[in-house]
Amino acid sequence: MSNSVMQTDTVQYNHSDSPGIIQALRATPLLRDLPDPVMDRLAAISKIVSVSEDTEICRQGDSADQLFIVLEGQLAGFSTAPNGTTAVVEVIRSGETLGLSALLARLPRLLGVRTVTSSRLLSIEARGLLTLVEQEPSLVTALLRAEANEFRALVRQVCDLKLRTTAQRLGCYLLSLSTEQKANATALRLPFDKRLLAARLGCRQENLSRAFAALRGFGVETHGARVILHDIAKLTAYSEPDEGFA
């Protein structure tokens, strides 16, 4: 991988498993509805990459020579200021893309990315993908839809930061996690450490601790990564989540 910095002892490549690659492409919401001929052409420029925990995938400022789609695991996108200060900006989860906007705009990556857990990624070669974009309208439609969804999620995140307190944002996240792990689950586990959770919610770790303390009055009990929601209705009334907890 020309611009990535993954070490060979932490990465395993699968170049030749075409049925497995097509299956992975079909399992990706972004690409699942593409016609078979387009899927075959995508598979020819794709590979599955298995990466160990805490591996740097790419650096801020790299050219986007690959589109990554997360099949399994979690990644952290981080930004480094000119003075060297680094902050986690987002957590990238299964089914989400890495580098789509930079690739389509032919611009450098805005974020560096590291794996949070051992992960499996689908890597699509950028040059071949851009060639397909010029030839296959169905692929253009899929990528435009993905970009629109990413922009919508970004706008909702900005609105969330401006309209809700940290405690309310945390409450919304816990409610979404309860429906994601099991419908209206009252006991759940945080999928990553609180440092990354704070970054995902747009706050500092000390503010996250205060938010958890504030939510005790709304039935939220914590034991490390384990969280118990004793009163989902009360937490919902306080947090005022958007429809579907999205």
C-alpha positions as CSV (number, residue, x, y, z in Angstrom):
1,M,0.0,0.0,0.0
2,S,1.8,3.0,-1.2
3,N,0.7,5.7,1.2
4,S,-0.4,3.6,4.2
5,V,1.9,2.9,7.0
6,M,0.7,-0.6,8.0
7,Q,3.5,-2.9,8.9
8,T,3.7,-6.3,7.2
9,D,3.8,-8.2,10.4
10,T,0.5,-6.6,11.5
11,V,-1.4,-7.0,8.2
12,Q,-2.6,-10.0,6.3
13,Y,-3.8,-9.6,2.7
14,N,-6.3,-11.7,0.7
15,H,-5.7,-10.9,-3.0
16,S,-7.2,-14.0,-4.6
17,D,-10.4,-14.9,-2.8
18,S,-12.8,-13.4,-5.4
19,P,-15.9,-15.1,-4.0
20,G,-15.0,-13.8,-0.6
21,I,-14.4,-10.3,-1.9
22,I,-17.7,-10.2,-3.8
23,Q,-19.5,-11.5,-0.6
24,A,-17.8,-8.7,1.4
25,L,-18.9,-6.1,-1.3
26,R,-22.4,-7.4,-1.2
27,A,-22.5,-7.2,2.6
28,T,-21.6,-3.5,2.4
29,P,-24.7,-1.3,2.5
30,L,-22.9,1.2,0.2
31,L,-22.5,-1.3,-2.6
32,R,-25.0,-4.1,-2.1
33,D,-27.4,-3.1,-4.8
34,L,-24.9,-2.8,-7.6
35,P,-25.4,-5.0,-10.7
36,D,-23.3,-8.1,-11.0
37,P,-21.0,-6.8,-13.8
38,V,-20.1,-3.7,-11.7
39,M,-19.6,-5.9,-8.7
40,D,-17.2,-8.2,-10.7
41,R,-15.2,-5.1,-11.8
42,L,-15.0,-3.8,-8.2
43,A,-13.8,-7.2,-7.0
44,A,-10.9,-7.1,-9.5
45,I,-9.6,-4.0,-7.8
46,S,-10.3,-4.9,-4.2
47,K,-8.7,-6.9,-1.5
48,I,-9.5,-7.9,2.1
49,V,-7.0,-6.7,4.7
50,S,-6.8,-8.1,8.2
51,V,-5.1,-5.6,10.6
52,S,-4.0,-6.0,14.2
53,E,-5.0,-3.6,17.0
54,D,-3.3,-0.2,17.2
55,T,-2.0,-0.2,13.7
56,E,-1.7,3.1,11.8
57,I,-3.7,2.8,8.5
58,C,-2.9,6.1,7.0
59,R,-1.5,9.5,7.9
60,Q,-3.1,13.0,7.7
61,G,-2.1,14.5,4.4
62,D,-1.6,11.2,2.6
63,S,-3.1,11.0,-0.9
64,A,-6.2,8.8,-0.9
65,D,-4.9,6.0,-3.0
66,Q,-7.4,3.5,-1.5
67,L,-11.0,3.5,-0.3
68,F,-11.3,1.5,2.9
69,I,-14.6,0.0,4.1
70,V,-14.7,-1.4,7.6
71,L,-16.0,-5.0,7.6
72,E,-15.2,-5.8,11.2
73,G,-13.6,-3.8,14.1
74,Q,-13.3,-0.2,14.9
75,L,-10.9,2.6,13.8
76,A,-10.1,6.0,15.2
77,G,-9.7,9.0,13.0
78,F,-7.4,11.7,14.5
79,S,-6.1,15.1,13.5
80,T,-2.8,16.7,14.4
81,A,-2.5,20.5,14.8
82,P,0.6,22.4,13.6
83,N,1.9,22.5,17.2
84,G,1.8,18.8,17.5
85,T,-1.4,18.5,19.5
86,T,-3.4,15.4,18.4
87,A,-7.1,14.8,19.0
88,V,-9.4,11.9,18.1
89,V,-12.1,13.3,15.8
90,E,-14.3,10.3,15.0
91,V,-14.7,6.6,15.5
92,I,-15.2,4.6,12.3
93,R,-17.3,1.4,12.7
94,S,-18.3,-1.6,10.7
95,G,-20.0,-0.7,7.5
96,E,-18.5,2.8,7.4
97,T,-16.1,4.1,4.8
98,L,-12.7,5.7,5.2
99,G,-11.5,8.3,2.7
100,L,-14.5,8.5,0.3
101,S,-14.7,12.3,0.1
102,A,-10.9,12.7,-0.2
103,L,-10.7,10.1,-2.9
104,L,-13.6,11.5,-5.0
105,A,-12.2,15.0,-4.7
106,R,-8.6,13.8,-5.4
107,L,-7.5,15.7,-2.2
108,P,-5.2,14.6,0.7
109,R,-6.7,12.9,3.6
110,L,-7.9,15.2,6.4
111,L,-7.4,12.6,9.2
112,G,-4.9,10.0,10.2
113,V,-6.4,6.6,11.1
114,R,-5.4,3.9,13.5
115,T,-7.2,0.6,14.4
116,V,-8.8,0.5,17.9
117,T,-9.4,-3.2,17.7
118,S,-8.2,-6.0,15.4
119,S,-10.1,-5.2,12.2
120,R,-10.9,-6.5,8.7
121,L,-11.0,-3.9,6.0
122,L,-12.1,-4.0,2.3
123,S,-9.6,-2.0,0.3
124,I,-10.6,-0.7,-3.1
125,E,-7.8,0.8,-5.3
126,A,-8.6,4.5,-6.0
127,R,-7.4,4.7,-9.6
128,G,-9.5,1.8,-10.7
129,L,-12.5,3.1,-8.7
130,L,-12.3,6.5,-10.3
131,T,-12.2,4.8,-13.7
132,L,-15.3,2.9,-12.9
133,V,-17.1,6.0,-11.7
134,E,-16.6,7.5,-15.2
135,Q,-18.1,4.4,-16.8
136,E,-20.8,3.0,-14.4
137,P,-23.8,5.2,-13.5
138,S,-25.0,2.8,-10.9
139,L,-21.7,3.2,-9.0
140,V,-22.0,7.0,-9.2
141,T,-25.5,6.8,-7.7
142,A,-24.2,4.6,-4.9
143,L,-21.3,6.9,-4.1
144,L,-23.4,10.0,-4.2
145,R,-25.9,8.4,-1.8
146,A,-23.0,7.5,0.5
147,E,-21.6,11.1,0.4
148,A,-25.1,12.5,1.1
149,N,-25.5,10.2,4.1
150,E,-22.1,11.2,5.4
151,F,-23.0,14.9,5.0
152,R,-26.3,14.4,6.7
153,A,-24.6,12.6,9.6
154,L,-22.1,15.5,9.9
155,V,-24.9,18.1,10.0
156,R,-26.8,16.1,12.6
157,Q,-23.6,15.9,14.7
158,V,-23.1,19.7,14.5
159,C,-26.7,20.2,15.5
160,D,-26.3,17.8,18.4
161,L,-23.2,19.7,19.6
162,K,-25.1,23.0,19.5
163,L,-28.5,21.9,20.8
164,R,-27.7,19.3,23.5
165,T,-25.6,19.3,26.6
166,T,-22.8,16.7,27.0
167,A,-25.0,14.7,29.3
168,Q,-27.9,14.7,26.8
169,R,-25.6,13.6,24.0
170,L,-24.3,10.8,26.2
171,G,-27.9,9.8,27.0
172,C,-28.8,9.7,23.3
173,Y,-25.7,7.6,22.6
174,L,-26.6,5.1,25.3
175,L,-30.1,4.8,24.1
176,S,-28.9,4.1,20.5
177,L,-26.5,1.5,21.9
178,S,-29.3,-0.2,23.8
179,T,-31.3,-0.6,20.6
180,E,-28.2,-1.6,18.6
181,Q,-27.0,-4.3,21.0
182,K,-30.6,-5.6,21.7
183,A,-34.0,-4.0,21.4
184,N,-34.5,-1.8,24.5
185,A,-31.7,-3.6,26.4
186,T,-31.2,-2.4,29.9
187,A,-27.7,-3.8,30.3
188,L,-25.0,-3.0,27.7
189,R,-21.3,-2.7,27.1
190,L,-19.5,0.3,25.8
191,P,-17.8,-0.7,22.5
192,F,-14.7,1.3,23.1
193,D,-12.8,3.0,25.9
194,K,-14.1,6.3,27.4
195,R,-11.3,8.3,25.8
196,L,-12.7,7.4,22.4
197,L,-16.3,7.8,23.6
198,A,-15.5,11.4,24.7
199,A,-14.1,12.1,21.3
200,R,-17.2,10.7,19.6
201,L,-19.4,12.9,21.7
202,G,-17.2,16.0,21.1
203,C,-16.1,16.5,24.7
204,R,-13.1,16.1,27.0
205,Q,-12.8,13.0,29.3
206,E,-13.4,15.0,32.4
207,N,-16.7,16.3,30.9
208,L,-17.7,12.8,30.0
209,S,-17.2,11.7,33.7
210,R,-19.4,14.6,34.7
211,A,-22.0,13.6,32.2
212,F,-22.1,10.0,33.5
213,A,-22.5,11.4,37.0
214,A,-25.4,13.7,35.8
215,L,-27.2,10.7,34.3
216,R,-27.3,8.8,37.5
217,G,-30.4,10.7,38.4
218,F,-31.9,9.3,35.2
219,G,-31.3,5.7,36.0
220,V,-27.8,5.2,34.4
221,E,-25.5,3.0,36.4
222,T,-21.9,2.2,35.3
223,H,-19.4,-0.4,36.2
224,G,-16.4,0.2,34.0
225,A,-17.5,-0.7,30.4
226,R,-20.8,-2.1,31.6
227,V,-23.7,0.2,31.7
228,I,-27.2,-0.4,33.1
229,L,-30.2,1.7,32.1
230,H,-32.7,1.4,34.9
231,D,-35.3,3.8,33.4
232,I,-35.2,4.1,29.7
233,A,-38.3,6.2,29.5
234,K,-36.9,8.7,32.0
235,L,-33.6,8.8,30.2
236,T,-35.4,9.3,26.8
237,A,-37.4,12.2,28.2
238,Y,-34.3,13.9,29.4
239,S,-32.1,13.3,26.4
240,E,-34.7,14.0,23.8
241,P,-33.1,11.8,21.1
242,D,-33.9,12.2,17.4
243,E,-36.3,9.7,15.8
244,G,-34.6,6.3,15.7
245,F,-31.8,7.5,18.1
246,A,-29.7,8.2,15.0
